[in-house]
Amino acid sequence: MKTMTKQIAAVAAGALAALGLASPALASAPTGEYAPFGQCPLSVAKIDACVYSLTTSGGVKIGSSTTPITDPIVFQGGETREITTTETEVETRGEKEVVLEQHESRKFVPAANGETLSHSP
């Protein structure tokens, strides 16, 4: 029995060591088509989506004034999503029933490096 316990402990220790070696690799910046999401604030709890938008042309019109976009503009960050459920007791035709309502709350979270909107000259 002691031999089996030692074997299980050795396997568990090996698995934990493998996870310890893998975590730095998992923490590296994304590559390939996911590279633009490198500043997604994944350290924030409940991050549900990463946001990245690159605008290279067009313009911004405010009132009668239009400013052309001549330099690339990057907007990036993340989004949290939380769903809460509330119960409400409702009486209909003399019968009581419980109605469940779900409410979704989404919040934008700035980029991990603090550069949510790129600086343009």
C-alpha positions in Angstrom: 0.0 0.0 0.0 2.9 2.4 0.8 4.4 1.7 -2.6 1.2 2.6 -4.4 0.9 5.8 -2.4 4.4 6.8 -3.3 3.7 6.1 -7.0 0.6 8.3 -6.9 2.5 11.0 -5.2 5.3 10.8 -7.8 2.8 11.0 -10.7 1.1 14.0 -9.1 4.4 15.8 -8.5 5.4 15.1 -12.1 2.1 16.5 -13.4 2.5 19.7 -11.3 6.0 20.1 -12.5 4.8 19.9 -16.1 2.2 22.5 -15.5 4.8 24.8 -13.9 7.0 24.5 -17.1 4.0 25.0 -19.4 2.7 28.2 -17.7 5.4 30.5 -19.0 4.8 29.3 -22.5 1.0 29.9 -22.1 1.7 33.4 -20.8 3.6 34.4 -24.0 2.1 36.9 -26.4 -0.3 35.6 -29.1 1.1 35.1 -32.6 -0.2 34.8 -36.1 -3.7 36.0 -36.7 -4.2 36.5 -32.9 -1.2 38.8 -32.5 -3.3 42.0 -32.6 -5.0 40.8 -29.3 -1.7 41.0 -27.4 -3.0 43.8 -25.2 -6.3 42.2 -24.2 -6.6 42.6 -20.4 -6.8 38.9 -19.6 -5.7 39.6 -16.0 -9.1 41.2 -15.3 -11.7 38.8 -13.9 -14.7 37.9 -16.2 -13.1 39.0 -19.5 -15.4 37.6 -22.1 -14.1 39.1 -25.3 -11.0 40.9 -26.7 -11.5 44.0 -28.8 -9.1 45.2 -31.6 -10.0 47.7 -34.3 -7.6 49.2 -36.9 -8.8 52.1 -38.9 -6.5 53.2 -41.8 -8.6 55.6 -43.8 -11.8 57.6 -43.8 -12.6 60.5 -41.6 -14.4 61.8 -38.5 -17.2 64.3 -38.9 -18.3 66.3 -35.9 -20.9 68.9 -36.8 -19.8 70.6 -40.0 -16.1 69.8 -39.4 -14.5 66.8 -41.0 -11.0 65.5 -40.2 -9.5 62.9 -42.5 -7.8 59.8 -41.1 -4.3 59.8 -42.5 -2.4 57.7 -39.9 -3.6 54.3 -38.6 -5.7 54.4 -35.4 -5.9 51.4 -33.1 -8.6 50.9 -30.6 -8.1 47.9 -28.3 -9.1 46.4 -24.9 -11.5 43.8 -23.6 -15.1 43.3 -22.5 -16.5 41.7 -19.4 -19.9 40.0 -19.4 -21.9 39.2 -16.4 -25.4 37.6 -16.3 -27.5 37.9 -13.2 -30.9 36.3 -12.6 -33.7 37.8 -10.6 -36.8 36.1 -9.3 -40.1 38.0 -9.2 -43.3 36.6 -7.8 -46.3 37.4 -10.0 -50.0 36.7 -9.4 -52.0 35.9 -12.5 -55.7 35.0 -12.3 -55.4 34.2 -8.6 -52.3 31.9 -9.1 -48.9 32.9 -7.9 -45.9 32.0 -10.1 -42.2 32.9 -10.1 -40.8 34.7 -13.1 -37.1 34.5 -13.8 -35.5 37.4 -15.6 -31.9 37.5 -16.8 -30.0 40.7 -17.0 -26.8 41.0 -19.0 -24.1 43.6 -18.0 -21.2 44.3 -20.3 -18.3 46.7 -19.6 -15.4 47.8 -21.6 -11.9 47.3 -20.0 -8.9 49.4 -21.3 -5.9 47.7 -23.0 -3.4 46.0 -20.7 -0.6 48.4 -21.7 -2.9 51.4 -21.1 -2.9 52.4 -24.8 -6.6 51.8 -25.5 -6.6 54.4 -28.3 -3.4 54.9 -30.2 -1.9 58.4 -30.4 -1.9 60.1 -33.7 0.0 63.2 -34.7 
